[in-house]
């Protein structure tokens, strides 16, 4: 019995929480698991293959119920939670946050602040493969980049899995569903696909925590996470706002923001 | 949104850039008004759309202008510290910085979007801004790349 299973069992038995959101073994990979009964805790697992970002469920009250909920959070999940907290989307008393260290020890956070302190010591590392792709695109000329993205986005059929997987896409009414005026063509089309992905990226500007859930969810494997990840880089460079200390980049400003492009 | 008509001289088939200008009510629109009342001549390729503030200029409007046939876009408002609403232009400036980077990463031609500050007293600057933008876009040619994507239903022979 792992320490995580023990912890979850005691939490559920004592009634400290009504459910534990964690991971279980799926058919090919791990999958999210909402554990509500103490006898099911054996199914809970935690390892490097647990990649779903569970923070996506925390803004959906219908999934959480009326009691306290424990969340087994990976580092990317915690980053998303931190951003949600910053945006006043989560109630502290509603959640009990757990994580598992490399040594399989279970860490229980007393609150969001403690989680943020824990996160502060962990560097956000961009995957080398992803960085290479961003560098490759940066090295291309504009026409090549245009061709690359037109090619990639042409396969998008607007399933919005990227939106569903993203913890920070929590609007109850998304801009793509607004039809008066209709900003974005709802069917899959070269123009509508591009406009949708630009909207998605812009609405995540300065908010994306780089978990990559959007491209993991994409059934066609379009590297859409590059848009927001590149944006994170640009925002870091232009506004010096790193993940840990930024407010919401687009709702603040500095008088000295660069304006070399304004003539 | 109304499709912009192709402005074409009957006698010569020369490319006339179609420019859409998104301007704020308090500075640039008044500035453009001053250009007129000062009887300064400037290129007629521009269609001005008036907004309460640059902060109101949604990035989607810029994309919609391209999709509906604009070859170039002007975005202009009050100089920093002169915003009628104190900080609308500061917020807009941040959004433009982020948006420009994103568009550039996607391979959209950001040279076709011209940003400027034109105050209500700068009638001459407005005329120069329009003239220069028209000249630049004339050099770049029509934005067929984007229009092909926008009009994906139409057949293209080229």
Interface residues (C-beta under 8 A of the other chain):
Chain A: X137 X138 X142 X143 X144 X145 X146 X147 X148 X149 X150 X183 X189 X190 X191 X194 X195 X198 X199 X201 X202 X205 X206 X226 X227 X230 X231 X234 X235 X238 X239 X249 X250 X251 X252 X253 X254 X255 X257 X258 X259 X261 X262 X263
Chain B: X59 X60 X63 X64 X67 X80 X81 X87 X90 X91 X93 X94 X95 X96 X97 X98 X99 X100 X101 X102 X103 X104 X105 X106 X107 X108 X109 X114 X115 X116 X117 X145 X149 X150 X152
